[in-house]
Amino acid sequence: GDTLGTRRAIGRMRDLIRTLDPGQAYRIGPLGLCPLLLEASLERLGSSGSTRARDQLESLMLRGVWEVPGNLANLIVARWREEAGQYVEAQEIVRRRSVYSIPLLHPSLDPLEARLRTALGDTAGAVRAYARYLSIRDQPEPGPVAEQVDSVQMHLRQLTASPRGR
């Protein structure tokens, strides 16, 4: 909840980025992504209704920042869109992973994709996404991952048992 400290840290990050390479590419590219993501997060917490940083972030993501920060930003922005009920937009963001994805994030992206596909009425696509997730998490250790696997299996059973899923 310390947004003042976060704003100071964002400023320090931007100052450091300028010292690393004063070129325009790094102020708006991979190095500039992290402070922009933090600013967009602060916008979501605020009551001003501003979306400047989020809009800049999404514009940058559309240009294809595919490194690890770009993959994480896509995941975060897709979750924000899902929370806002913007399922089509969130699905478009999740689909970016097919080109720029890192396997480490697939366990987070697959259930998200399945939820979005379910919300959009694409039961077959949701079943495929859940099945992909379960193929990655075929032997989970006890704990949070096993709980998520149980949850995914329950959702998958519900989808395949419903008249729409047949």
Secondary structure, DSSP 8 states (H G I E B T S, - for coil): --HHHHHHHHHHHHHHHHHH--SHHHHHSHHHHHHHHHHHHHHHHSSS---HHHHHHHHHHHH---SHHHHHHHHHHHHHHHHTT-HHHHHHHHHTHHHH--GGGHHHHHHHHHHHHHHTT-HHHHHHHHHHHHHHSSS--TTHHHHHHHHHHHHHHHHHHSGGG-
